[in-house]
Amino acid sequence: MKKVLLATEKPFAAPAVTGIRKVFSDAGYELSVLEKYTGQEPLIQAVKVVNAMIIRSDVIDRNVIEQAPNLKIVVRAGAGYDNIDLNACTEKGVVAMNTPGQNSNAVAELLFGMMLYTARKQFNGDSGTELREKSIGIHGFGWVGRYVAAIAKGFGMKIHAYDPYVDATVFEKEGVTGHKDLQSLYESCQFITLHIPLTDTTKESVNYSLLSKMPKGATLINTARKEVISESSLLQMFEERNDFTYLADVQPDCAQKIAILYPGRYLFTPKKMGAQTEEANNNAGIAAAKQIVNFFEKGDVSCKVN
């Protein structure tokens, strides 16, 4: 019997756990649940006997991998997977996966909520601006980016995108103006929304040379990872451009400085909230469970990231 660990320092909603249990029960697998744990030791003890693991933002580093001799697969219920040591997984023959697309609509809806709230001056009674006819640039045209494009169409926005891994025919099919380089994307759009993973290449790649190209009324939205932005560049934009606004569901390290110096020109959620909906909880958790079953029963590695 396969043994699976659901390790979530920040637990799934109860309906999601129920759905995960059913997937594994139907497959004849044994599920153990570790929730709201503190420190790495409970996790290390729990992984010693399992064959598979589902996590959320939990850190699966080399130490955890090396303490799990029977582990064959770990699935991050969500899109980002920088909390998993992929090199350690590969060295130990562990398949690492994410669940692409399951949280995408939740993230897209959140960023439009932040955009509207800020465009209307945080509902303080002052006149704001409309989204209609404004240009939005989607930096990274994966699952989330495509949901953003679909919603932006409903607002009557002009939609632009850049993604070096997406063919131009995809942009055409989605009714989006594709760009061959980032500079032209940033030059063309009042709103830029980031949907790129954190890698060695993307770390601090959103810098002053790009941001300074944005037109008047520039708004940068980050529902990806804080590390993809150069914070020194972010502060320089705030200082030099009083028309610049930054919205994020992951606070930068310089958040306190921004709050003191630039009130009304930022919006930070208290924690990362892109996937915090009942639907996204259910979708990502159950998708992760099904991927584990399909991996063992069918050899399916279609969502492998290492």
SESEKOL-652962 format. One record per residue (C-alpha): residue number from 1; residue in one letter; x, y, z. Coordinates in steps of 0.2 Angstrom, whole numbers. Layout:
k_r_px_py_pz
NUM_a_X_Y_Z
...
END
This chain:
k_r_px_py_pz
1_m_0_0_0
2_k_7_17_-5
3_k_9_29_10
4_v_5_48_6
5_l_9_63_17
6_l_-2_79_16
7_a_10_91_25
8_t_3_109_26
9_e_9_121_38
10_k_-5_132_32
11_p_-19_119_30
12_f_-31_116_16
13_a_-49_120_19
14_a_-59_105_26
15_p_-68_102_10
16_a_-52_100_0
17_v_-45_88_13
18_t_-60_78_11
19_g_-58_77_-7
20_i_-40_73_-6
21_r_-44_58_6
22_k_-57_52_-6
23_v_-45_51_-21
24_f_-32_41_-10
25_s_-46_30_-2
26_d_-52_26_-20
27_a_-35_21_-25
28_g_-31_11_-10
29_y_-18_22_-3
30_e_-15_27_15
31_l_-15_46_19
32_s_-8_54_34
33_v_-10_72_38
34_l_2_85_46
35_e_-5_102_48
36_k_0_118_57
37_y_16_111_62
38_t_31_122_69
39_g_49_120_64
40_q_56_106_52
41_e_57_92_65
42_p_39_86_64
43_l_40_86_45
44_i_56_76_45
45_q_48_63_56
46_a_33_62_45
47_v_42_59_29
48_k_53_44_35
49_v_40_31_29
50_v_30_39_15
51_n_31_36_-4
52_a_23_53_-9
53_m_19_70_-2
54_i_8_85_-5
55_i_13_102_1
56_r_8_120_-1
57_s_21_133_3
58_d_30_121_15
59_v_49_121_12
60_i_56_104_5
61_d_74_106_6
62_r_89_94_4
63_n_88_89_23
64_v_69_84_21
65_i_73_74_5
66_e_87_65_13
67_q_77_60_27
68_a_64_52_16
69_p_71_36_9
70_n_55_29_1
71_l_49_46_-6
72_k_46_45_-25
73_i_36_60_-28
74_v_32_77_-20
75_v_18_88_-27
76_r_17_107_-24
77_a_-2_111_-24
78_g_0_127_-33
79_a_10_135_-47
80_g_26_141_-39
81_y_38_128_-34
82_d_54_137_-28
83_n_50_130_-10
84_i_56_113_-17
85_d_75_109_-19
86_l_74_102_-36
87_n_92_97_-37
88_a_90_87_-21
89_c_75_79_-28
90_t_83_74_-45
91_e_99_67_-36
92_k_88_56_-25
93_g_76_51_-39
94_v_61_60_-33
95_v_49_68_-45
96_a_44_85_-41
97_m_27_92_-48
98_n_16_107_-47
99_t_-2_109_-51
100_p_-2_121_-66
101_g_-19_131_-69
102_q_-28_126_-53
103_n_-26_143_-44
104_s_-25_153_-60
105_n_-43_161_-60
106_a_-41_165_-41
107_v_-25_174_-44
108_a_-32_184_-59
109_e_-47_189_-50
110_l_-37_195_-35
111_l_-26_206_-46
112_f_-41_215_-54
113_g_-48_218_-37
114_m_-32_226_-32
115_m_-32_236_-48
116_l_-50_242_-46
117_y_-47_247_-28
118_t_-32_257_-32
119_a_-39_265_-48
120_r_-53_271_-38
121_k_-42_279_-25
122_q_-46_266_-12
123_f_-64_272_-12
124_n_-59_288_-2
125_g_-71_299_-11
126_d_-59_306_-24
127_s_-61_304_-42
128_g_-51_289_-49
129_t_-49_282_-66
130_e_-57_268_-77
131_l_-49_252_-83
132_r_-58_253_-100
133_e_-46_258_-114
134_k_-31_257_-103
135_s_-17_245_-109
136_i_-12_230_-98
137_g_4_221_-101
138_i_5_203_-96
139_h_23_198_-92
140_g_22_179_-93
141_f_8_171_-103
142_g_5_155_-94
143_w_-11_149_-86
144_v_-13_164_-75
145_g_-9_176_-89
146_r_-22_169_-100
147_y_-35_171_-87
148_v_-30_189_-84
149_a_-32_192_-103
150_a_-49_184_-103
151_i_-55_196_-88
152_a_-46_211_-96
153_k_-57_209_-112
154_g_-72_211_-101
155_f_-66_227_-95
156_g_-62_233_-113
157_m_-44_235_-110
158_k_-30_234_-123
159_i_-21_218_-120
160_h_-2_215_-123
161_a_9_201_-118
162_y_27_194_-118
163_d_33_176_-115
164_p_48_169_-124
165_y_41_152_-123
166_v_24_156_-131
167_d_22_155_-150
168_a_15_171_-158
169_t_0_161_-165
170_v_-6_159_-147
171_f_-6_177_-144
172_e_-16_179_-160
173_k_-28_166_-155
174_e_-31_174_-138
175_g_-33_191_-146
176_v_-18_198_-138
177_t_-4_209_-145
178_g_12_199_-143
179_h_29_207_-140
180_k_46_200_-145
181_d_55_210_-131
182_l_51_216_-114
183_q_56_234_-117
184_s_42_236_-130
185_l_30_228_-118
186_y_34_240_-103
187_e_34_255_-115
188_s_17_251_-121
189_c_7_248_-105
190_q_0_258_-91
191_f_-2_242_-81
192_i_11_228_-80
193_t_6_212_-71
194_l_19_199_-67
195_h_17_180_-70
196_i_34_173_-70
197_p_42_160_-59
198_l_57_163_-48
199_t_73_157_-56
200_d_91_162_-57
201_t_86_171_-73
202_t_71_180_-67
203_k_78_185_-50
204_e_78_204_-49
205_s_75_204_-68
206_v_61_217_-66
207_n_72_232_-64
208_y_73_251_-67
209_s_78_250_-85
210_l_61_241_-88
211_l_50_251_-76
212_s_57_268_-81
213_k_50_264_-98
214_m_32_263_-92
215_p_20_278_-98
216_k_12_290_-86
217_g_1_283_-73
218_a_11_267_-72
219_t_5_253_-61
220_l_15_237_-58
221_i_6_222_-51
222_n_15_207_-43
223_t_6_191_-39
224_a_21_181_-43
225_r_36_181_-31
226_k_44_197_-22
227_e_61_192_-28
228_v_58_194_-46
229_i_58_213_-43
230_s_74_223_-40
231_e_69_233_-24
232_s_82_246_-26
233_s_74_249_-43
234_l_56_249_-35
235_l_62_263_-23
236_q_70_273_-37
237_m_53_273_-46
238_f_43_278_-31
239_e_56_293_-28
240_e_57_299_-46
241_r_39_295_-53
242_n_25_302_-42
243_d_13_294_-54
244_f_20_276_-51
245_t_10_263_-40
246_y_14_246_-34
247_l_2_232_-30
248_a_7_216_-23
249_d_0_201_-14
250_v_18_198_-7
251_q_25_212_2
252_p_43_218_-3
253_d_56_219_11
254_c_56_238_9
255_a_37_238_12
256_q_38_248_28
257_k_49_262_19
258_i_36_263_5
259_a_22_264_18
260_i_30_279_26
261_l_36_288_11
262_y_23_285_-2
263_p_6_283_6
264_g_-9_280_-6
265_r_3_273_-20
266_y_4_255_-15
267_l_-7_241_-9
268_f_0_225_-1
269_t_-11_211_5
270_p_-6_205_23
271_k_-1_188_16
272_k_0_179_0
273_m_-18_178_-5
274_g_-18_173_-24
275_a_-24_155_-21
276_q_-34_159_-5
277_t_-52_154_-12
278_e_-62_139_-8
279_e_-62_134_-26
280_a_-43_136_-28
281_n_-40_126_-12
282_n_-51_112_-19
283_n_-44_112_-36
284_a_-26_112_-32
285_g_-27_99_-18
286_i_-37_87_-27
287_a_-27_89_-43
288_a_-11_85_-33
289_a_-19_69_-26
290_k_-24_64_-44
291_q_-7_67_-50
292_i_1_56_-37
293_v_-11_42_-41
294_n_-8_44_-60
295_f_11_44_-57
296_f_11_27_-48
297_e_-3_19_-58
298_k_1_25_-75
299_g_19_33_-75
300_d_12_50_-79
301_v_25_63_-76
302_s_17_77_-87
303_c_18_90_-73
304_k_36_86_-68
305_v_46_102_-65
306_n_63_94_-61
END
